[in-house]
Amino acid sequence: MRPAEGRVIDGSGAASGGLLTELRRRRDERPHAAAIRTARQTGGDHLVTWAQLYDAARAVVAGAVALPPGAPVLVIVDNTPASAAALIGLTAAGVDVLPVEEGSSYLADLLAPARNPGVRTVVGPDGAAGTEPAGIDFLSYERCRADPVGAGGVPARRPGEVLQLTSGSAGEPKIVRHPVDNVRHGGHTYRQILGLTPADVLVAAVPLAHSFGLVGALAAAVVSGAGLRTMRRFQPGRVADALTEDATVLFGTPLLYRLLTPVLRRRATPARLRAAVSSGGPLAADLGERARAALGVPVCQFYGSTETGLISYQPDFAGGAPDPSVGVPAPGVRLRLVSVDPDGAPGVGHLSVRTPTLFHGYLGASGPVTTPDGFYDTGDLARIDTGGRLHLLGRKDTFVNVGGRKVNPTRVARVLGDHPGVRDVFVFGATDAGGEQRVQAAVVLGPGTGPAELAEHCRTRGLAPYEVPHEFHRLPRLPRTAMGKVDRQAVVAAVVPVPIGSEA
């Protein structure tokens, strides 16, 4: 890598309170213990120790001197130790990092000139090279490291920020700015709640690029010394193998538990598992009971958002009656309900929160994101019971939650609207009989255009499989209000005979 002017970095990467500092402690305490073990697609595992993970992250710190100063780096996170080292090392070097899940359809959007947030470098696995537009450099995980690692220079002026994709109520994705210390602090919160120690083995059946996996799994493992098991592609059998071997804590989404439960029925109950955590969407009560029977422990819901970090959690990891709430506030979290209807049910309102890991704003936006006293409006309608537990009643937004992944209906509609045979389109979510959301598209079509052609159009335009509408509904016209907007309720009534939206 050719050095760029304007950035001088200490090869030790000792940013105050950063994840690399925590990683160095793990290296000093247990250098040869397993840190991250990733299941290979072809069988077997790739394992790195705490010493190896620290050395790799420190080499990334030293190599960051060659990156364009001031520009964020997009990191394609494939859940391997190399991707974890890249995330930790770059932020320790003062680089702002935008983690994106491997295979994400948002990659093309983020690198397009009209939407690029300033990214000039992409870091990722070797197989991801070759798709960058002009002006964007690609570096493999290994090439973004310096070898040998230098120790000269002065420390970076500040740790880098972690930039995370979310979707705002306006429809287009936003980029949330988090200081890396929020990630570290969130890891300590998970460590405290779950009682994590170096004796634990965490199974992350979720992407490490997302807030839940990055904070709840990776950061929690680094700050506690627990071993972490990951996989590049979700496979229920691989998760079941890890659980029956040595796992003590499982991180997953409701969809994971739905797919995993039938597999576990054919196996012995995991012997060491003591906690199962679900996030990314509501967990249906019947699914929770089936998963509990297969796992031998209850599945506890953790609730939060990209902007806020963890908000609440169900604390009963050992058993007890099913909990219809999303639990009690996490340490340091304050809740506030803002009434929406003076004549409505008492104790119900829009949920605002103040958390220790609240974001610093949206990239490229100005103005306050909280009230003067530091509370953030989550967009959720909620109530708090007499025991202090939080119950979610619904959402103000319209995003579709497919297996814990949020699908932006505005974006899907934009892609469909580019097809010459689509005269009008409205995309929304519907909840099926099993409690899972599905993407629906109501379309007004020209002659000769059918659903199969539209699905193929979505795929060729880069939408991920879970973003492609599950059903297309042909209508002669879209019903609209007097203001010219699509009448959502009328569309839903016309095409879907099941409950709609993202009910909690």
C-alpha positions as CSV (number, residue, x, y, z in Angstrom):
1,M,0.0,0.0,0.0
2,R,1.3,3.5,-0.9
3,P,1.4,5.9,2.1
4,A,-1.0,8.8,1.9
5,E,-0.2,12.2,3.5
6,G,-2.1,13.5,6.4
7,R,-2.4,10.4,8.7
8,V,0.2,9.4,11.2
9,I,-0.8,6.4,13.3
10,D,0.8,4.6,16.2
11,G,1.3,0.9,15.3
12,S,0.2,-0.1,18.8
13,G,-3.2,1.3,18.2
14,A,-3.8,2.1,21.9
15,A,-6.8,4.3,21.4
16,S,-8.3,5.1,24.8
17,G,-11.1,2.6,25.7
18,G,-11.2,1.2,22.2
19,L,-11.8,-2.4,21.2
20,L,-8.1,-2.9,20.4
21,T,-7.2,-2.0,23.9
22,E,-9.7,-4.7,25.1
23,L,-8.3,-7.1,22.6
24,R,-4.8,-6.5,23.9
25,R,-5.9,-7.4,27.4
26,R,-7.3,-10.7,26.1
27,R,-4.0,-11.3,24.3
28,D,-2.1,-10.7,27.5
29,E,-4.4,-12.9,29.7
30,R,-5.0,-15.9,27.4
31,P,-2.9,-15.6,24.2
32,H,-3.4,-19.2,23.0
33,A,-7.1,-19.5,23.8
34,A,-9.5,-19.7,20.9
35,A,-11.0,-16.3,20.1
36,I,-13.0,-16.8,16.9
37,R,-13.8,-20.0,15.1
38,T,-15.6,-19.7,11.8
39,A,-17.2,-22.7,10.0
40,R,-15.9,-23.1,6.5
41,Q,-18.3,-23.7,3.6
42,T,-16.4,-26.8,2.5
43,G,-16.3,-28.3,6.0
44,G,-14.0,-27.8,9.0
45,D,-13.3,-24.6,10.9
46,H,-10.9,-21.7,10.7
47,L,-9.7,-20.7,14.2
48,V,-7.6,-17.8,15.5
49,T,-6.4,-17.3,19.0
50,W,-6.5,-14.0,20.9
51,A,-2.9,-13.4,20.2
52,Q,-3.4,-14.0,16.4
53,L,-6.5,-11.8,16.4
54,Y,-4.7,-9.0,18.2
55,D,-1.7,-9.2,15.8
56,A,-4.0,-9.1,12.8
57,A,-5.9,-6.0,14.1
58,R,-2.6,-4.3,15.0
59,A,-1.3,-4.8,11.5
60,V,-4.5,-3.2,10.2
61,V,-3.8,-0.2,12.4
62,A,-0.3,0.2,11.0
63,G,-1.5,-0.3,7.4
64,A,-4.2,2.4,7.7
65,V,-1.5,5.0,7.2
66,A,-1.9,4.4,3.5
67,L,-5.6,5.1,3.4
68,P,-7.0,8.4,2.1
69,P,-7.2,10.6,5.2
70,G,-10.7,11.6,6.3
71,A,-12.5,9.2,4.1
72,P,-14.7,6.4,5.5
73,V,-13.9,2.8,4.6
74,L,-16.6,0.4,3.6
75,V,-15.8,-3.0,5.1
76,I,-17.6,-6.1,3.7
77,V,-18.0,-8.2,6.8
78,D,-18.1,-12.0,6.1
79,N,-18.1,-13.0,9.8
80,T,-14.5,-14.3,9.6
81,P,-11.7,-13.4,12.0
82,A,-10.1,-11.4,9.2
83,S,-13.2,-9.2,8.9
84,A,-13.3,-8.7,12.7
85,A,-9.6,-7.7,12.7
86,A,-10.3,-5.2,10.0
87,L,-13.2,-3.6,11.9
88,I,-11.2,-3.4,15.1
89,G,-8.0,-2.2,13.6
90,L,-9.4,0.5,11.3
91,T,-11.5,2.1,14.1
92,A,-8.4,2.0,16.4
93,A,-6.5,3.9,13.7
94,G,-9.0,6.7,13.6
95,V,-10.8,5.5,10.4
96,D,-14.6,5.7,10.1
97,V,-15.8,2.3,9.2
98,L,-19.1,1.4,7.4
99,P,-19.7,-2.3,7.9
100,V,-21.9,-4.0,5.3
101,E,-23.0,-7.6,5.3
102,E,-21.5,-9.8,2.6
103,G,-23.8,-10.0,-0.3
104,S,-25.8,-6.9,0.7
105,S,-27.7,-5.3,-2.2
106,Y,-27.0,-1.9,-0.6
107,L,-23.3,-2.2,-1.6
108,A,-24.0,-0.9,-5.1
109,D,-26.1,1.9,-3.8
110,L,-23.4,3.0,-1.3
111,L,-20.7,3.1,-4.0
112,A,-22.9,4.8,-6.7
113,P,-21.7,8.4,-7.2
114,A,-25.1,9.9,-6.3
115,R,-25.3,8.1,-2.9
116,N,-21.6,7.5,-1.9
117,P,-21.0,8.9,1.6
118,G,-17.4,9.6,0.8
119,V,-16.1,6.0,0.5
120,R,-12.9,5.7,-1.5
121,T,-11.8,2.3,-0.3
122,V,-13.6,-1.0,0.1
123,V,-12.1,-3.7,2.3
124,G,-13.3,-7.3,2.0
125,P,-12.7,-10.9,1.1
126,D,-10.8,-11.7,-2.0
127,G,-13.9,-12.9,-3.8
128,A,-15.6,-9.5,-3.5
129,A,-13.2,-7.7,-5.7
130,G,-14.0,-6.5,-9.2
131,T,-17.3,-4.7,-8.8
132,E,-16.1,-1.3,-7.6
133,P,-16.8,1.7,-9.8
134,A,-14.1,4.1,-10.9
135,G,-12.4,6.0,-8.1
136,I,-13.0,3.2,-5.5
137,D,-10.0,1.1,-4.5
138,F,-10.5,-2.5,-3.3
139,L,-8.2,-4.0,-0.6
140,S,-8.5,-7.6,0.6
141,Y,-8.4,-8.1,4.4
142,E,-4.7,-9.1,4.1
143,R,-3.7,-6.2,1.9
144,C,-5.0,-3.6,4.3
145,R,-2.4,-4.8,6.8
146,A,1.2,-3.6,7.1
147,D,3.9,-6.2,7.2
148,P,6.1,-5.9,9.2
149,V,4.1,-3.9,11.7
150,G,5.8,-0.6,12.4
151,A,5.7,1.0,15.8
152,G,6.6,4.6,15.0
153,G,4.5,7.7,14.7
154,V,2.0,9.3,17.0
155,P,-1.5,8.1,18.1
156,A,-4.5,8.9,15.9
157,R,-6.3,12.0,17.1
158,R,-9.5,10.1,17.8
159,P,-10.9,6.6,17.5
160,G,-12.9,6.0,14.3
161,E,-16.6,6.0,14.2
162,V,-18.8,3.0,13.3
163,L,-21.2,4.0,10.6
164,Q,-24.2,1.7,10.4
165,L,-27.1,1.5,7.9
166,T,-30.6,2.0,9.0
167,S,-33.9,3.1,7.4
168,G,-35.7,6.2,8.3
169,S,-39.4,6.9,8.1
170,A,-38.8,8.8,4.8
171,G,-37.9,5.6,3.1
172,E,-34.3,5.9,2.0
173,P,-31.6,4.4,4.2
174,K,-29.7,6.6,6.6
175,I,-26.2,6.1,8.0
176,V,-26.0,6.3,11.8
177,R,-22.8,7.6,13.4
178,H,-21.6,5.8,16.5
179,P,-18.3,6.4,18.3
180,V,-16.5,3.1,18.6
181,D,-16.7,3.5,22.4
182,N,-20.5,2.9,22.0
183,V,-19.7,-0.5,20.6
184,R,-17.3,-1.3,23.4
185,H,-19.8,0.0,26.0
186,G,-22.5,-2.1,24.5
187,G,-20.3,-5.2,24.6
188,H,-19.8,-4.6,28.3
189,T,-23.6,-4.3,28.8
190,Y,-24.2,-7.7,27.1
191,R,-21.3,-9.1,29.2
192,Q,-23.0,-7.8,32.4
193,I,-26.5,-9.0,31.5
194,L,-25.5,-12.4,30.3
195,G,-22.7,-12.9,33.0
196,L,-20.2,-13.7,30.3
197,T,-16.7,-15.1,31.3
198,P,-13.8,-16.7,29.4
199,A,-15.5,-20.0,30.0
200,D,-18.4,-19.1,27.6
201,V,-18.7,-19.9,23.9
202,L,-21.0,-17.6,22.0
203,V,-22.6,-18.7,18.7
204,A,-23.4,-15.8,16.5
205,A,-26.0,-17.0,13.9
206,V,-26.4,-13.4,12.8
207,P,-24.3,-11.0,10.6
208,L,-21.5,-9.2,12.5
209,A,-22.1,-6.2,10.3
210,H,-25.4,-5.6,12.0
211,S,-25.7,-3.9,15.4
212,F,-26.9,-7.0,17.2
213,G,-24.0,-9.2,15.9
214,L,-21.4,-6.5,16.1
215,V,-22.2,-5.4,19.7
216,G,-23.9,-8.4,21.2
217,A,-21.6,-11.1,19.8
218,L,-18.3,-9.7,18.7
219,A,-17.8,-6.8,21.1
220,A,-19.2,-8.9,24.0
221,A,-16.7,-11.7,23.2
222,V,-13.8,-9.2,23.0
223,V,-14.6,-7.5,26.3
224,S,-15.3,-10.8,28.2
225,G,-12.8,-13.2,26.7
226,A,-15.6,-15.6,25.7
227,G,-14.9,-17.6,22.5
228,L,-17.0,-16.7,19.5
229,R,-18.3,-19.1,16.8
230,T,-19.5,-17.7,13.5
231,M,-20.4,-18.8,10.0
232,R,-20.2,-17.1,6.6
233,R,-23.5,-18.5,5.5
234,F,-26.4,-19.4,7.8
235,Q,-27.0,-23.1,7.8
236,P,-29.2,-24.6,10.5
237,G,-27.2,-27.8,10.7
238,R,-24.0,-25.8,11.4
239,V,-25.7,-23.9,14.2
240,A,-27.0,-27.2,15.6
241,D,-23.5,-28.7,15.5
242,A,-22.0,-25.8,17.4
243,L,-24.8,-26.0,20.0
244,T,-24.3,-29.7,20.6
245,E,-20.5,-29.3,20.9
246,D,-19.7,-26.5,23.3
247,A,-21.9,-23.5,23.0
248,T,-23.2,-21.7,26.1
249,V,-25.0,-18.7,24.5
250,L,-26.8,-18.4,21.2
251,F,-27.6,-15.2,19.3
252,G,-30.3,-15.3,16.6
253,T,-33.4,-13.8,15.1
254,P,-36.9,-15.2,15.2
255,L,-36.4,-16.6,11.7
256,L,-33.3,-18.5,12.9
257,Y,-35.2,-20.1,15.7
258,R,-38.0,-21.0,13.3
259,L,-35.6,-22.8,11.0
260,L,-33.4,-24.3,13.7
261,T,-36.1,-25.8,15.9
262,P,-37.0,-28.7,13.5
263,V,-33.3,-29.6,13.2
264,L,-32.8,-29.7,16.9
265,R,-35.7,-32.0,17.4
266,R,-33.6,-34.8,15.9
267,R,-30.7,-34.1,18.2
268,A,-29.9,-34.3,21.9
269,T,-30.7,-31.1,23.9
270,P,-27.5,-28.9,24.0
271,A,-25.7,-29.8,27.1
272,R,-23.9,-26.5,27.9
273,L,-26.3,-24.0,26.5
274,R,-27.5,-21.7,29.3
275,A,-28.9,-18.7,27.4
276,A,-30.6,-18.0,24.0
277,V,-31.1,-14.5,22.8
278,S,-33.5,-13.3,20.1
279,S,-33.5,-9.8,18.5
280,G,-34.4,-8.2,15.2
281,G,-38.1,-8.6,15.5
282,P,-40.9,-9.9,17.7
283,L,-40.7,-13.6,18.7
284,A,-44.1,-15.3,18.5
285,A,-45.2,-17.0,21.7
286,D,-45.7,-20.4,20.1
287,L,-42.3,-20.3,18.4
288,G,-40.7,-19.3,21.7
289,E,-42.3,-22.4,23.3
290,R,-41.1,-24.8,20.5
291,A,-37.6,-23.3,20.6
292,R,-37.5,-23.6,24.4
293,A,-38.4,-27.3,24.2
294,A,-35.7,-28.0,21.6
295,L,-33.0,-25.9,23.3
296,G,-33.7,-26.7,26.9
297,V,-33.6,-23.0,27.8
298,P,-36.0,-20.1,27.1
299,V,-35.4,-17.8,24.2
300,C,-35.2,-14.3,25.7
301,Q,-36.0,-11.2,23.6
302,F,-33.6,-8.3,23.5
303,Y,-35.0,-5.0,22.1
304,G,-33.0,-2.1,20.7
305,S,-32.3,-0.2,17.5
306,T,-29.3,0.9,15.4
307,E,-29.6,4.4,16.8
308,T,-30.0,3.6,20.4
309,G,-28.2,0.3,21.0
310,L,-29.8,-2.1,23.5
311,I,-33.0,-0.7,25.2
312,S,-34.4,-3.7,27.1
313,Y,-34.1,-7.4,27.7
314,Q,-36.0,-10.3,29.2
315,P,-33.9,-11.3,32.2
316,D,-35.2,-14.8,32.9
317,F,-32.5,-17.0,31.2
318,A,-33.2,-20.0,33.4
319,G,-36.9,-20.5,32.8
320,G,-40.2,-19.4,34.3
321,A,-43.5,-18.3,32.7
322,P,-43.4,-17.0,29.1
323,D,-42.9,-13.2,29.1
324,P,-45.1,-11.2,26.7
325,S,-43.0,-8.1,27.1
326,V,-39.6,-7.1,25.8
327,G,-38.4,-7.1,29.3
328,V,-36.8,-4.5,31.6
329,P,-34.6,-1.5,30.7
330,A,-30.9,-2.4,30.1
331,P,-28.4,-0.9,32.5
332,G,-28.3,2.9,32.2
333,V,-31.4,3.1,30.0
334,R,-34.3,5.5,30.8
335,L,-37.7,5.2,29.2
336,R,-40.4,7.8,28.6
337,L,-43.8,7.5,27.0
338,V,-45.3,10.5,25.1
339,S,-49.0,10.3,25.0
340,V,-50.5,10.2,21.5
341,D,-54.2,10.4,22.5
342,P,-55.4,12.1,25.7
343,D,-58.6,9.9,25.5
344,G,-56.7,6.7,24.8
345,A,-55.6,3.9,27.1
346,P,-53.6,5.1,30.1
347,G,-49.9,4.3,30.1
348,V,-49.7,4.0,26.3
349,G,-47.6,6.3,24.2
350,H,-44.7,6.8,21.8
351,L,-41.6,5.4,23.3
352,S,-38.6,7.8,23.8
353,V,-35.4,6.5,25.3
354,R,-32.1,7.8,26.7
355,T,-29.3,5.2,26.5
356,P,-25.6,5.1,27.2
357,T,-25.0,4.1,23.6
358,L,-27.1,6.7,21.8
359,F,-25.9,7.6,18.4
360,H,-24.2,10.9,17.5
361,G,-26.5,11.7,14.5
362,Y,-26.9,10.7,10.9
363,L,-24.0,11.1,8.5
364,G,-24.3,14.2,6.4
365,A,-27.2,15.6,8.5
366,S,-27.2,18.4,11.0
367,G,-29.6,19.4,13.7
368,P,-30.5,17.6,17.0
369,V,-31.7,14.0,17.0
370,T,-32.8,14.1,20.6
371,T,-34.9,16.3,22.8
372,P,-33.0,19.0,24.9
373,D,-32.8,16.5,27.8
374,G,-31.3,13.7,25.6
375,F,-34.3,11.5,24.8
376,Y,-34.7,9.9,21.3
377,D,-38.1,9.0,19.7
378,T,-37.9,5.3,18.8
379,G,-40.9,5.3,16.5
380,D,-42.5,2.6,18.6
381,L,-45.9,2.6,20.3
382,A,-45.5,1.0,23.8
383,R,-46.8,0.7,27.3
384,I,-45.0,0.0,30.6
385,D,-46.7,-2.4,33.0
386,T,-46.8,-2.1,36.8
387,G,-43.7,-4.3,37.1
388,G,-41.7,-1.9,35.0
389,R,-41.6,-4.2,31.9
390,L,-41.9,-2.7,28.4
391,H,-44.6,-3.9,26.0
392,L,-44.4,-3.0,22.3
393,L,-47.7,-2.4,20.6
394,G,-46.8,-1.3,17.1
395,R,-44.6,1.0,15.0
396,K,-45.1,4.3,13.3
397,D,-43.0,3.3,10.3
398,T,-43.9,0.8,7.5
399,F,-40.7,-1.2,7.1
400,V,-41.0,-4.9,6.5
401,N,-39.2,-7.2,8.9
402,V,-38.1,-10.3,7.0
403,G,-36.3,-12.7,9.3
404,G,-34.8,-9.9,11.4
405,R,-33.7,-7.9,8.3
406,K,-35.4,-4.7,7.6
407,V,-36.6,-4.3,4.0
408,N,-37.1,-0.8,2.7
409,P,-40.4,-0.8,0.7
410,T,-39.7,2.6,-0.9
411,R,-36.5,1.2,-2.3
412,V,-38.1,-2.0,-3.6
413,A,-40.9,0.1,-5.2
414,R,-38.3,2.3,-6.9
415,V,-36.6,-0.7,-8.4
416,L,-39.9,-2.1,-9.6
417,G,-40.9,1.3,-11.0
418,D,-37.9,1.2,-13.3
419,H,-39.4,-1.7,-15.2
420,P,-41.0,-0.5,-18.4
421,G,-44.0,-2.7,-17.9
422,V,-44.9,-1.3,-14.4
423,R,-47.3,1.6,-14.6
424,D,-47.8,2.0,-10.8
425,V,-46.6,0.1,-7.7
426,F,-47.0,0.0,-4.0
427,V,-44.8,-2.2,-1.7
428,F,-45.8,-3.2,1.8
429,G,-45.5,-6.0,4.4
430,A,-47.9,-8.7,5.4
431,T,-47.7,-11.1,8.3
432,D,-48.4,-14.7,7.4
433,A,-50.1,-17.3,9.6
434,G,-46.7,-18.3,11.1
435,G,-46.0,-14.8,12.4
436,E,-43.3,-14.0,9.7
437,Q,-43.5,-10.9,7.5
438,R,-43.5,-11.1,3.8
439,V,-42.9,-8.5,1.1
440,Q,-45.9,-7.7,-1.0
441,A,-46.2,-5.6,-4.2
442,A,-49.4,-4.3,-5.6
443,V,-48.8,-3.4,-9.3
444,V,-50.5,-1.9,-12.2
445,L,-49.0,-3.5,-15.3
446,G,-48.9,-3.0,-19.0
447,P,-49.7,-5.8,-21.4
448,G,-47.4,-8.8,-21.5
449,T,-45.7,-8.2,-18.1
450,G,-46.0,-10.8,-15.4
451,P,-44.8,-11.6,-11.8
452,A,-41.9,-13.9,-12.9
453,E,-40.5,-11.2,-15.1
454,L,-40.8,-8.6,-12.2
455,A,-39.1,-11.0,-9.8
456,E,-36.2,-11.5,-12.2
457,H,-36.0,-7.8,-12.7
458,C,-35.6,-7.3,-9.0
459,R,-32.8,-9.9,-8.8
460,T,-30.9,-8.5,-11.7
461,R,-31.1,-5.0,-10.2
462,G,-29.3,-6.3,-7.1
463,L,-32.1,-6.8,-4.6
464,A,-31.3,-9.6,-2.1
465,P,-33.5,-12.7,-2.1
466,Y,-35.4,-11.5,1.1
467,E,-36.0,-8.1,-0.5
468,V,-37.7,-9.5,-3.7
469,P,-41.5,-9.4,-3.2
470,H,-42.9,-12.7,-2.1
471,E,-46.2,-12.0,-3.8
472,F,-47.2,-9.7,-6.7
473,H,-50.9,-8.5,-6.8
474,R,-52.1,-7.1,-10.1
475,L,-54.6,-4.3,-9.7
476,P,-56.4,-2.2,-12.4
477,R,-55.3,0.9,-10.5
478,L,-54.0,1.8,-7.1
479,P,-56.6,3.5,-4.8
480,R,-55.4,7.0,-3.7
481,T,-56.5,9.6,-1.2
482,A,-57.8,13.1,-2.0
483,M,-54.2,14.2,-1.6
484,G,-53.0,11.9,-4.3
485,K,-51.2,9.5,-2.0
486,V,-51.7,5.7,-2.2
487,D,-54.4,4.6,0.2
488,R,-52.5,1.9,2.1
489,Q,-55.5,0.5,3.9
490,A,-57.5,0.2,0.7
491,V,-54.6,-1.5,-1.1
492,V,-54.2,-4.0,1.8
493,A,-57.9,-4.7,2.0
494,A,-58.0,-5.4,-1.7
495,V,-55.1,-7.9,-1.9
496,V,-54.2,-9.4,1.5
497,P,-56.6,-11.3,3.8
498,V,-54.1,-11.4,6.8
499,P,-52.9,-8.9,9.4
500,I,-50.5,-6.3,8.0
501,G,-47.6,-4.3,9.4
502,S,-44.9,-4.9,11.9
503,E,-46.9,-5.7,15.1
504,A,-44.9,-6.5,18.2
